[in-house]
Structure formats: C-alpha cells, structure tokens
Amino acid sequence: MADSRTTTLYALVTAAAAAGAASTVISHGVTELIGNTPLIRINSLSDHTGCEILGKAEFLNPGGSSKDRIALYLIEQAELRGELHPNANNCIFEGTSGSTGISLAMVARAKGYLCHIVMPSDQAVEKSQLLQRYGATVERVPPCSIVDKGHFVNVARQRAAEHAGGAYFVDQFENLLNAQAHYEWTGPEIWAQVRGRMDAFVHGSGTGGTIAGVARYLKEQNPRVRCYLADPQGSGLANKVNHGVMFADSEREGTRRRQQVDTLVEGVGLNRMTRNFARLVADADAVRMARWLVAEDGLFVGSSAAINCVAAVRVAKMLGPGHTVVTVLADGGQRHLTKFWSDEAMTGLGHDVQAPASLDEFLG
Ligand SMILES: Cc1ncc(COP(=O)(O)O)c(C=O)c1O
C-alpha cells in the first residue's frame, strides 16, 4: 500500500487542481509540473457522436506522457521505503518500450539518481535518443519472449541485481503501485474535472496500470460508470479473445501462436497477463484516426491516444447521444515521427495515410 504521506500529497494536489488553484502556484522543479493535466473536449468526435468525448491531455506532462505520474510516484515510494538515496550513485532500472523510461530518466535527473533503461530494439529510435539526452544509459535488446532471459524486462532486473550501490528495479508491469498511482491521482483528477458526471471511461492497456487504477477509482465513486479496454489488433489479448491463447503461467511456451505483440501501435497492447489487469481496434483505424484528429482538431497524438479515440467513438455510438465518454491522450505524435507518423512507413505497411473525409468513412 502507498504511504499515507504521499496519499495526502496527491489528494492535496488533486484538490488544488479541482479548485483551479494550480496555475497560481510556482512549481518547485520539474516534478511539480507532473499531473493536473487538462481535460479537453474533442470537438470533432463529440459533434459527430452527439456525446461529450473528453480527452485527458497527458501529453502535456513535462516528460510528454502519462508515465510521468508513475515515474514520480514509484520513485517517491521507493524513497519512503529507504530503497533510494539521492546523489549517492543510486540507480533506477527499468525494462520499458519507451515512455516510462523517458519519464523515469527525467525524474531521476531531477532527484539526483542514475537511470538505466533496457528497451526492445524495434521501438522508434527517437525514444532512445531522448533517453540519452536525459542522461540515461540505454540498452536496446532484440525483442523476445518474456520467458527468455534476454527479454528487456529480465535484462533490466539482472542489471539492477549487478549494480554496485543502491539499485531500484521499477518493474512497472508487476508493481501494483503502478495502478495505485492512477487510483490515487489520475482517477480523482478526472472525477473532479467532470464534477462526477461521466458515463464511460475508455483506455488501452500497456501494463494495465492506468485502466486498473482509474477504473477502480471511478467505479468506487459510481458503479454505473462503464470502463472499456481499447486494445489494438495483434496484441496478446487479441489473440486470447480470438484464439484462446495468451501468455500466462497456465499457458506454456509452445501453445502460444506468437511471441511479441504484432501491432504498429507503441505503448499499448497486452501480450501477457500482468498483475495490473471489446472490441479490438485495427491498426488501420488508429492510423486514420490520428490523421483525422490533426486535420479536424489540431490534435497531434501518438498511436495509443488514437486507439483510445477510435474506441471512445465506438463506445459513444453504442451508448447513444447525450453521454459523456472520457479517454486519455497518453502522449503526443512527436515521439512517433519515424514510425506511426511516418507516411512512408505506414504506406509501406499498406495503410491509408490520407486524413479521412468523414469519420463514417473508416468508423462507420
Ligand atoms: C504512450 C503510452 N500510452 C499508453 C500506455 C498504457 O498505459 P498503461 O501502462 O498504464 O496500461 C503506455 C504504456 O506503456 C504508453 O507508453
């Protein structure tokens, strides 16, 4: 469980945000810029569906994504447990496909820690470049199964064990404080911003932390709030739904159809049953939604935000006009320029990169 001192801190921050007081406060360093992100009405999607489709603008966090929250929360929890001491050669280790690493590297710098990130080599190169600019040590390893000792998460765990000096292995996939951060922080912010009036929450799942934490909080406030998981095609969960096969202790190697997630969307797509734990969103729909959002709303978002928006429109259509659907815009498109936002790369994969003339053209 979280320490009561941090619980109080996040409650205060949330209360200040709800009261609109944050803008008058001078932030003490970059970490105090994390959270209290705006909730924006996505006009084109709202007008099209007759619902209020609201996006939590997490790309406005200083590290550029919702992962800033868990980076700060988990590091502060480790400090409170006495596992991390600043300016003492202590190092934070994590295996991550990118966003969490960038947030950890930023918070590490701000707080006086070293940071070592292990990531799969097939992720967009600008993520590792950004990590290096933040002063992190970056190791890119070939993608492989979680049961392989060369998997990026297992390599990160091993590096932490080898480190001479204080080491903290974050383990965002299995660390339940990940969901706890969203339960104490993101969920209350959303609830305050909608003033307790919302019908549905829609989110993808990378580690499962956001949907688990936010959904738990929202359901506690009002059990009638519906929570939907937006998952891309080709994820492990998609295989579970379509073929009954997913990585879990009960499903041994050899019975699975494939090893890695098979989608171009980065950051989301469950490929194993995590402790933090529909209709699937096609990659083609995510590519077109992202182009639509720029053309119609001036919103330049990453692939997981695009998936969330596709699912939010589907949920809105299912619920009918007059409902409020909240989703999360986890990061911006800047981090995806060489893959998801590269017309050349997407065309090479057979995707249409023209902004659609109407939402019905691809979501009808
Ligand atoms: C850009 C982006 N969006 C969304 C997610 C999913 O969030 P969560 O890990 O809380 O399920 C991730 C996580 O890895 C991510 O990097």
The ligand as a Gaussian input file, in Angstrom:
#p B3LYP/6-31G(d) Opt

LIG

0 1
 C        2.219000       6.045000     -24.842000
 C        1.542000       5.054000     -23.952000
 N        0.222000       5.073000     -23.871000
 C       -0.431000       4.223000     -23.069000
 C        0.213000       3.287000     -22.310000
 C       -0.584000       2.337000     -21.469000
 O       -0.662000       2.679000     -20.142000
 P       -0.605000       1.551000     -19.007000
 O        0.794000       1.019000     -18.998000
 O       -0.952000       2.256000     -17.755000
 O       -1.549000       0.459000     -19.369000
 C        1.582000       3.244000     -22.372000
 C        2.251000       2.224000     -21.564000
 O        3.128000       1.544000     -21.677000
 C        2.267000       4.146000     -23.219000
 O        3.594000       4.128000     -23.293000

